[in-house]
Amino acid sequence: MTDAKIVQFADDITLVSAARDPEEAVQKMNSALQQFEQYAAGNWLAPEPTKTQVLYCTGQNKEDIKTKCRMAG
């Protein structure tokens, strides 16, 4: 995975993406989510989008971020 760092504990997985520009961070996270979905499908894993959460850490108002992170499902 090139666009995010993976942190795993038991059956929980966290993807961490960072960039100076919030839109770039969202693009990186969407790319990482797509890569993870492909990995999961090839390894009999079933990510659950309804249990997925996004945490934006920014000095900018998160409502001002036009692009949102998306996970298929």
Number of C-alpha atoms within 10 A of each C-alpha: 13 10 18 20 14 14 10 10 7 5 5 8 12 14 16 16 20 16 11 8 11 20 15 14 20 21 18 20 24 20 20 22 20 16 15 18 18 12 13 13 11 9 9 8 11 10 17 10 11 8 6 11 9 12 7 15 10 10 7 11 9 13 8 8 13 9 14 14 15 16 18 9 9
